[in-house]
């Protein structure tokens, strides 16, 4: 592995998802801000780049290789996977988490007013993601699948109403950034999802669900920002 310090965070994770655990440990955003290099992120977050690279190499040399190589998947299969796995997860978990947050606000809101802000932020997130995913499912993903089919069958590609695939991708990435910022605020308000000493079991379960939701969202955004989107842009150029 050459010139690792100039390699982007997103490229590391796209090539081997085991590195995601290392970046998460150091609170490095590999999904929305995956276009930064090791040097850039270490300088900004005051991390020793030698230590970080050592941890990355350890993760890559680990014998456990249960990680799925999404980077090698056909784009139509990857789009289907994102929709059936991550989109369905968001739809199912959002309803449950909002119910739990409403209960926490009603029981613990007087002593923990930050719960109302957390509830508001997550409700906004659920609403925005619902619209975001529909745009992907109805507009972007079908076009990606049409490109793959056109390549496989050597057929002509009909020009989409949005012009070039880069246009909806830019919109999706902007919306990803917004949700990344929203969840950073939620993580801060929850003290990195640690329930207070007077928190009941429901309190702890809710914060754990929020943490898992954020982790799932990071993987979701990573698969799009660092793999599906850039490859879709490259694929479209074959029709130029």
Number of C-alpha atoms within 10 A of each C-alpha: 5 6 6 13 17 12 16 21 27 26 19 22 24 25 15 18 23 22 21 23 16 19 18 13 8 12 10 18 20 27 26 23 20 21 18 18 19 22 18 16 20 18 12 8 11 9 14 12 16 13 10 17 15 11 16 18 14 14 19 16 11 9 8 9 13 8 9 11 12 18 19 11 13 13 22 19 13 20 22 16 14 21 19 11 13 18 21 13 15 19 15 11 15 21 12 12 21 17 12 18 24 16 15 20 19 12 12 18 15 11 10 13 11 16 21 18 14 21 20 15 16 21 17 14 17 19 12 15 19 15 11 16 21 14 15 18 17 10 16 23 23 15 21 22 19 16 23 20 15 15 16 9 9 9 11 12 15 10 10 11 8 11 9 13 22 16 11 17 20 13 12 21 18 13 16 25 15 15 24 21 13 16 21 15 16 25 18 11 15 18 12 15 20 15 18 12 6 9 14 12 9 14 20 15 16 21 22 16 17 23 19 14 17 18 12 16 21 20 18 19 24 26 22 22 25 25 22 25 23 13 16 23 15 11 17 18 10 9 11 5
